[in-house]
Amino acid sequence: MTVRSELRLSVARAIGDLVATGKVTAASTTTIADTVNLVWADNDALNGQIVYIYGGTGIGQERWITDGDLAASSRITVPAMTVVCDTTSTFEIHKRFRVAEYNAAIDAAHHAARLSMLLPKVDESIILDNLASNGLMATWASSTSPTGWSGATRTGVAQSALTYTQESDNIYSRYYSANLTSPAATTVTSAFYQTIPDFGKYLGQQIDVRAWVYAVNASRVRAFIQSAAGPPTYSSYHDGEGGWNDADDLYASTTLPVDAGATFAVGVAISAGIQMNAYLGRFEAICAGKNLLPGHIYEYDLPTGFVSIEKIERETGTHNVYKQMGLGDWTIIGDTTKRLYIPNPVSRRAIRITGQQKATVPTADTDTIGLNEEYITAYAALYLLRSKPIKEDAYRIGLLAAQLDKLERRKRVGLSGKQVEIVG
């Protein structure tokens, strides 16, 4: 996909302001040379123009060009650079607009299109009745930050910290698993876990946990549940035969004592002794009953980012096979905080939410452009020309305005079926 620095060059071309772009072949504190792209007969042809380093060493520096030796040395002179460029540095030269103005125009184009040029969004982070969040390892703040999960040492528990990263190849569900690495030669167990909020609701209740794990070391990985008032309850160990276990292989169940403390933790534990890897693909923590009734959860935090929802599908009895739910089977409630209400949840079934989201406005040159690049280019170009109009721009402004009008008429991107609006 195109990144912001590439789009900026397209905008500059559209308004005739891309004087040159290239890669440095030699440099000093006050000079930049490019024997391929800085070739002019007039030594001073670029004087008074602006050079910006958009890649490599010295990225982000912008200088006015004060002099040049273009005919003989393909070299420009600039005020002293804070970081001297080298042969990894890439540059762009403009004569009319600075890079900050280009970026502001690209931002304006994104904001103009974000609610009408929406992008598809799919979320599979919810398992019905699951007390553990992100049970399918579907959402990550970064490649080392799975939403809701931790591998840090827990307070008051003899446990070593483990490391974990996002895994996209060896997976159990659709998107990711958590690649867990236990520390070497540790003498205590390490764990990948989360603590369950609203603990008081579950005092005296039976809690069942299940984990789907891939491991090649036998008798090392197992699921657990632990209240603050007692030792962990463990499942059997993974057999280490190099595959994903069946649903009830890593199953544990316990009744929480009424004096169990403020929280309880659930997750998978890796026994001490050797450094090893294991992959967690799915985790469930289910309350088996509450006051002699099924322990259903009817409201769920709606995953962030949705502008509208097209459909919600529920997992059938077969893992990773989904069937669409009727509109009467779910609704969105809440004013400021949106929640998903499901009146008849089917316990232990994952759901897939399909809808639309706003595009992310790029904040760095390496950020990708999610929206229609032709539209963003035309809008940003017209935005710049109208911000500092000159007589010579009239024809180009007319062409860009006509192009933008044509794109406006076909920019609305819709998904099939009925949309449930989340944000106006």
C-alpha positions as CSV (number, residue, x, y, z in Angstrom):
1,M,0.0,0.0,0.0
2,T,1.0,3.6,-0.6
3,V,2.5,5.4,2.4
4,R,2.2,9.2,3.2
5,S,5.6,10.2,1.7
6,E,4.7,8.6,-1.6
7,L,1.3,10.2,-1.6
8,R,2.9,13.6,-0.9
9,L,5.0,13.3,-4.0
10,S,1.8,12.5,-6.0
11,V,0.1,15.6,-4.7
12,A,3.2,17.7,-5.6
13,R,3.2,16.3,-9.1
14,A,-0.5,17.2,-9.5
15,I,0.1,20.8,-8.8
16,G,3.5,21.1,-10.6
17,D,5.5,21.5,-7.4
18,L,7.7,18.4,-7.4
19,V,11.0,19.9,-8.6
20,A,13.1,16.8,-7.9
21,T,13.2,13.7,-5.8
22,G,16.1,11.3,-5.4
23,K,18.7,9.5,-3.3
24,V,21.8,11.2,-1.9
25,T,25.1,10.0,-3.5
26,A,27.3,12.3,-1.3
27,A,26.8,14.8,1.5
28,S,28.4,17.0,4.1
29,T,27.0,19.2,6.8
30,T,26.0,21.9,4.3
31,T,25.8,20.0,0.9
32,I,23.7,17.3,-0.7
33,A,24.6,15.7,-4.0
34,D,22.7,13.3,-6.3
35,T,24.5,12.7,-9.6
36,V,21.4,11.1,-11.1
37,N,18.6,13.5,-10.3
38,L,20.2,16.9,-9.5
39,V,21.4,17.5,-13.1
40,W,20.9,21.2,-14.3
41,A,22.9,23.4,-16.6
42,D,22.3,26.4,-14.4
43,N,24.2,26.0,-11.1
44,D,21.7,28.2,-9.3
45,A,18.5,26.7,-10.7
46,L,17.3,25.4,-7.4
47,N,18.2,28.4,-5.2
48,G,15.4,29.5,-2.9
49,Q,13.7,26.2,-3.1
50,I,13.0,23.7,-0.3
51,V,14.7,20.3,0.2
52,Y,13.2,17.8,2.6
53,I,14.8,14.5,3.7
54,Y,11.9,11.9,3.8
55,G,13.9,8.7,4.3
56,G,17.1,7.2,5.6
57,T,19.7,9.1,7.6
58,G,18.6,12.6,8.6
59,I,14.9,12.0,8.0
60,G,12.7,14.9,8.8
61,Q,15.2,17.7,8.1
62,E,14.0,20.5,5.9
63,R,16.3,23.3,4.5
64,W,16.1,26.2,2.1
65,I,18.6,25.8,-0.8
66,T,21.0,28.7,-0.7
67,D,23.4,27.8,-3.5
68,G,24.3,25.1,-6.0
69,D,27.0,23.5,-8.1
70,L,24.6,21.6,-10.3
71,A,26.3,21.7,-13.7
72,A,29.6,20.2,-12.6
73,S,28.8,18.4,-9.3
74,S,25.0,17.9,-9.1
75,R,25.2,19.4,-5.7
76,I,23.2,21.9,-3.6
77,T,24.2,24.0,-0.6
78,V,21.9,24.3,2.4
79,P,22.2,25.7,6.0
80,A,24.0,23.3,8.3
81,M,22.2,19.9,8.8
82,T,21.8,18.6,12.4
83,V,22.4,15.1,11.0
84,V,24.6,14.7,8.0
85,C,22.9,12.7,5.2
86,D,24.5,9.7,3.6
87,T,23.7,7.3,0.7
88,T,20.6,6.0,2.6
89,S,19.0,9.4,2.6
90,T,16.1,10.2,0.2
91,F,14.9,13.7,-0.6
92,E,12.2,15.8,-2.2
93,I,12.5,19.4,-3.5
94,H,9.6,21.8,-3.7
95,K,9.5,25.4,-4.8
96,R,6.1,26.6,-3.5
97,F,4.8,24.6,-0.5
98,R,6.6,23.2,2.5
99,V,6.2,19.6,3.6
100,A,4.1,20.6,6.7
101,E,1.6,22.2,4.3
102,Y,1.5,19.1,2.2
103,N,0.8,16.9,5.2
104,A,-1.9,19.3,6.5
105,A,-3.6,19.1,3.1
106,I,-3.5,15.2,3.2
107,D,-4.9,15.4,6.7
108,A,-7.8,17.6,5.5
109,A,-8.5,15.2,2.7
110,H,-8.8,12.3,5.1
111,H,-11.0,14.2,7.5
112,A,-13.3,15.2,4.6
113,A,-13.7,11.6,3.5
114,R,-13.6,9.6,6.7
115,L,-17.4,9.3,7.3
116,S,-18.3,8.8,3.6
117,M,-15.4,6.7,2.4
118,L,-15.5,4.0,5.0
119,L,-13.4,0.9,5.2
120,P,-14.4,-2.7,6.1
121,K,-13.9,-3.9,9.6
122,V,-14.2,-7.4,11.1
123,D,-13.8,-8.3,14.7
124,E,-13.7,-11.8,16.2
125,S,-12.6,-11.1,19.7
126,I,-15.8,-12.1,21.6
127,I,-16.8,-15.6,22.7
128,L,-20.2,-15.7,24.2
129,D,-20.3,-16.1,28.0
130,N,-16.5,-15.9,28.1
131,L,-15.3,-14.2,31.3
132,A,-11.9,-13.9,29.7
133,S,-11.5,-11.0,27.2
134,N,-9.9,-11.5,23.7
135,G,-10.3,-15.3,24.0
136,L,-9.4,-15.8,20.3
137,M,-6.2,-13.8,20.5
138,A,-7.7,-11.6,17.7
139,T,-6.9,-8.1,19.0
140,W,-3.4,-6.7,19.8
141,A,-2.3,-3.2,20.6
142,S,1.0,-4.1,19.1
143,S,2.9,-7.3,18.2
144,T,3.8,-7.7,21.9
145,S,0.6,-6.5,23.5
146,P,-2.4,-8.8,23.3
147,T,-5.5,-7.0,24.6
148,G,-6.4,-8.2,28.1
149,W,-3.4,-10.6,28.6
150,S,-0.2,-10.5,30.5
151,G,2.9,-12.6,31.1
152,A,4.3,-10.5,34.0
153,T,4.9,-11.9,37.4
154,R,1.8,-11.8,39.5
155,T,1.9,-10.2,43.0
156,G,2.0,-12.7,45.7
157,V,2.5,-15.7,43.3
158,A,5.8,-17.6,42.8
159,Q,6.0,-17.2,39.1
160,S,8.5,-16.2,36.5
161,A,7.7,-13.7,33.8
162,L,7.4,-15.1,30.2
163,T,7.6,-13.3,26.9
164,Y,4.9,-13.4,24.2
165,T,4.5,-12.2,20.7
166,Q,1.8,-12.1,18.0
167,E,1.9,-15.2,15.8
168,S,0.2,-15.2,12.4
169,D,1.4,-18.6,10.9
170,N,0.8,-21.2,13.6
171,I,-2.8,-20.2,14.5
172,Y,-5.9,-22.0,15.8
173,S,-8.6,-19.4,14.7
174,R,-8.6,-17.0,11.9
175,Y,-6.0,-14.3,12.7
176,Y,-3.5,-14.8,15.4
177,S,-2.3,-16.9,18.3
178,A,0.0,-15.9,21.2
179,N,3.6,-17.3,20.9
180,L,4.7,-17.9,24.5
181,T,8.3,-18.4,25.5
182,S,9.2,-19.5,29.0
183,P,12.4,-18.3,30.6
184,A,15.4,-20.5,30.5
185,A,16.4,-22.7,33.5
186,T,13.7,-21.2,35.8
187,T,12.7,-23.0,39.0
188,V,9.2,-21.7,39.1
189,T,6.2,-21.8,36.8
190,S,5.6,-19.0,34.2
191,A,2.1,-18.0,33.1
192,F,0.1,-16.1,30.5
193,Y,-3.0,-14.9,32.2
194,Q,-5.6,-12.3,32.9
195,T,-7.5,-11.3,36.0
196,I,-11.3,-11.3,35.9
197,P,-13.2,-8.1,37.0
198,D,-16.5,-8.0,38.9
199,F,-15.3,-10.8,41.0
200,G,-18.1,-10.6,43.5
201,K,-20.6,-11.9,41.0
202,Y,-18.9,-15.3,40.9
203,L,-18.2,-16.1,44.5
204,G,-19.3,-19.6,45.3
205,Q,-19.9,-20.4,41.6
206,Q,-18.3,-23.0,39.4
207,I,-15.9,-21.7,36.9
208,D,-14.7,-23.8,33.9
209,V,-11.6,-23.0,31.9
210,R,-10.5,-24.5,28.6
211,A,-7.4,-23.7,26.5
212,W,-6.4,-24.6,23.0
213,V,-2.6,-24.9,22.9
214,Y,0.0,-26.0,20.4
215,A,3.2,-27.5,22.0
216,V,5.9,-30.0,21.2
217,N,7.0,-30.6,24.8
218,A,4.9,-33.0,26.8
219,S,3.9,-32.4,30.4
220,R,4.8,-28.7,30.4
221,V,1.7,-26.6,29.4
222,R,-1.7,-26.6,31.1
223,A,-4.7,-24.3,31.8
224,F,-5.3,-23.0,35.3
225,I,-7.7,-20.9,37.4
226,Q,-6.7,-19.4,40.7
227,S,-8.4,-17.2,43.3
228,A,-6.5,-15.1,45.7
229,A,-7.5,-17.4,48.6
230,G,-6.0,-20.7,47.4
231,P,-3.6,-22.6,45.1
232,P,-4.3,-22.9,41.3
233,T,-6.6,-25.6,39.9
234,Y,-4.9,-27.1,36.9
235,S,-6.0,-29.0,33.8
236,S,-4.2,-32.0,32.5
237,Y,-0.9,-31.2,30.6
238,H,-0.7,-30.9,26.9
239,D,0.6,-34.1,25.4
240,G,3.4,-32.3,23.4
241,E,2.7,-34.2,20.2
242,G,3.0,-31.0,18.1
243,G,-0.7,-30.2,17.5
244,W,-3.6,-28.3,18.8
245,N,-5.4,-30.1,21.6
246,D,-9.1,-31.0,21.6
247,A,-11.6,-28.9,23.6
248,D,-11.6,-31.0,26.8
249,D,-7.9,-31.9,26.9
250,L,-6.9,-28.8,28.7
251,Y,-10.0,-28.4,30.9
252,A,-10.2,-27.4,34.5
253,S,-13.1,-26.6,36.8
254,T,-13.3,-25.2,40.3
255,T,-15.9,-23.6,42.7
256,L,-14.7,-20.3,43.9
257,P,-14.8,-20.0,47.7
258,V,-17.0,-17.2,49.1
259,D,-13.9,-15.7,50.8
260,A,-11.8,-15.8,47.6
261,G,-10.6,-12.3,47.7
262,A,-10.9,-9.4,45.2
263,T,-9.9,-11.2,42.0
264,F,-9.2,-14.5,40.3
265,A,-6.8,-15.2,37.5
266,V,-7.2,-17.6,34.5
267,G,-4.7,-18.6,31.8
268,V,-2.1,-21.1,30.8
269,A,1.0,-22.1,32.8
270,I,4.3,-23.4,31.6
271,S,6.1,-25.6,34.1
272,A,9.7,-24.9,35.2
273,G,12.8,-26.7,34.0
274,I,13.4,-25.8,30.3
275,Q,12.9,-22.9,28.0
276,M,10.2,-23.7,25.5
277,N,7.6,-22.3,23.1
278,A,3.9,-22.9,23.2
279,Y,1.1,-21.2,21.2
280,L,-2.3,-20.2,22.7
281,G,-5.0,-20.0,20.1
282,R,-8.2,-19.9,22.2
283,F,-9.2,-19.6,25.8
284,E,-12.5,-19.8,27.6
285,A,-13.5,-19.1,31.2
286,I,-17.2,-19.9,31.7
287,C,-19.4,-19.5,34.8
288,A,-21.3,-22.8,34.8
289,G,-24.2,-21.3,36.8
290,K,-25.4,-18.4,38.9
291,N,-28.2,-18.9,41.5
292,L,-29.1,-22.2,39.8
293,L,-29.6,-20.5,36.5
294,P,-27.2,-20.6,33.5
295,G,-24.4,-18.1,34.0
296,H,-25.1,-16.1,30.8
297,I,-23.6,-12.8,29.9
298,Y,-26.0,-10.7,27.9
299,E,-24.0,-7.4,27.4
300,Y,-20.5,-7.1,25.8
301,D,-18.3,-4.1,25.2
302,L,-18.6,-3.3,21.5
303,P,-15.1,-3.5,20.0
304,T,-13.8,0.0,19.3
305,G,-13.6,1.5,15.9
306,F,-17.0,0.5,14.4
307,V,-19.0,3.3,12.6
308,S,-21.7,0.9,11.5
309,I,-22.4,-2.8,11.7
310,E,-23.6,-4.8,8.7
311,K,-24.0,-8.2,10.3
312,I,-23.1,-10.4,13.2
313,E,-22.4,-14.1,12.7
314,R,-22.3,-16.8,15.5
315,E,-20.1,-19.8,15.5
316,T,-21.9,-23.0,14.7
317,G,-21.1,-26.3,16.6
318,T,-18.0,-26.5,14.2
319,H,-15.0,-24.3,15.1
320,N,-14.4,-21.4,12.6
321,V,-17.8,-22.0,10.8
322,Y,-20.2,-19.1,11.3
323,K,-23.9,-18.5,10.6
324,Q,-25.5,-15.1,10.4
325,M,-27.7,-14.0,13.3
326,G,-31.0,-12.2,12.7
327,L,-31.3,-8.5,13.6
328,G,-33.7,-9.5,16.4
329,D,-30.9,-11.6,18.0
330,W,-28.7,-8.6,18.8
331,T,-28.9,-4.9,19.3
332,I,-26.6,-1.9,20.2
333,I,-27.3,-0.2,23.5
334,G,-25.8,2.7,25.4
335,D,-25.1,6.4,24.7
336,T,-21.5,7.3,25.3
337,T,-20.2,3.7,25.7
338,K,-21.7,1.4,23.1
339,R,-22.5,-2.2,24.2
340,L,-23.6,-5.2,22.3
341,Y,-26.8,-6.8,23.8
342,I,-27.5,-10.5,22.9
343,P,-30.8,-11.7,24.6
344,N,-30.1,-15.4,24.0
345,P,-26.4,-16.1,24.0
346,V,-25.2,-19.5,23.1
347,S,-22.5,-20.3,25.5
348,R,-18.9,-20.8,24.2
349,R,-19.7,-19.7,20.7
350,A,-17.5,-17.1,19.1
351,I,-19.2,-14.2,17.1
352,R,-17.9,-12.4,14.1
353,I,-18.9,-8.7,13.7
354,T,-18.7,-7.2,10.2
355,G,-19.1,-3.5,9.6
356,Q,-17.3,-0.3,8.7
357,Q,-14.7,1.9,10.2
358,K,-13.2,5.3,9.6
359,A,-9.8,5.3,7.9
360,T,-6.9,6.3,10.2
361,V,-5.4,9.7,9.4
362,P,-1.7,9.2,8.8
363,T,0.6,10.9,11.2
364,A,4.0,9.7,9.9
365,D,5.5,9.3,6.5
366,T,5.6,5.5,6.8
367,D,1.8,5.3,7.6
368,T,-0.2,3.6,4.9
369,I,-3.1,5.4,3.1
370,G,-6.2,3.4,3.5
371,L,-8.6,5.5,1.4
372,N,-8.9,6.0,-2.3
373,E,-5.6,7.5,-3.3
374,E,-6.9,9.3,-6.4
375,Y,-9.5,11.1,-4.2
376,I,-7.0,12.0,-1.5
377,T,-4.5,13.3,-4.1
378,A,-7.1,15.5,-5.9
379,Y,-8.5,16.9,-2.7
380,A,-5.1,17.7,-1.2
381,A,-3.9,19.3,-4.4
382,L,-7.0,21.5,-4.7
383,Y,-6.8,22.4,-1.0
384,L,-3.2,23.6,-1.5
385,L,-3.8,25.6,-4.6
386,R,-6.8,27.3,-3.1
387,S,-4.8,28.1,0.1
388,K,-2.3,30.3,-1.9
389,P,-4.0,31.0,-5.3
390,I,-2.1,32.6,-8.1
391,K,-3.4,33.5,-11.6
392,E,-1.5,30.7,-13.2
393,D,-3.4,28.1,-11.1
394,A,-6.8,28.8,-12.7
395,Y,-6.7,26.1,-15.3
396,R,-5.3,23.4,-12.9
397,I,-7.8,24.3,-10.2
398,G,-10.6,23.8,-12.8
399,L,-9.3,20.4,-13.8
400,L,-8.8,19.3,-10.2
401,A,-12.3,20.6,-9.2
402,A,-13.9,18.6,-12.0
403,Q,-11.9,15.5,-11.1
404,L,-12.9,15.8,-7.4
405,D,-16.6,16.3,-8.2
406,K,-16.5,13.1,-10.3
407,L,-14.8,11.2,-7.4
408,E,-17.2,12.7,-4.9
409,R,-20.2,11.2,-6.7
410,R,-18.7,7.7,-6.5
411,K,-16.7,7.8,-3.3
412,R,-19.4,6.3,-1.0
413,V,-18.5,2.8,-0.2
414,G,-21.3,0.6,1.3
415,L,-21.5,-3.0,2.5
416,S,-24.3,-5.2,1.4
417,G,-27.3,-5.6,3.7
418,K,-28.9,-3.5,6.4
419,Q,-26.5,-1.2,8.3
420,V,-26.8,-0.4,12.0
421,E,-25.3,3.0,12.6
422,I,-23.0,3.4,15.6
423,V,-21.6,6.9,15.0
424,G,-23.4,9.6,13.0
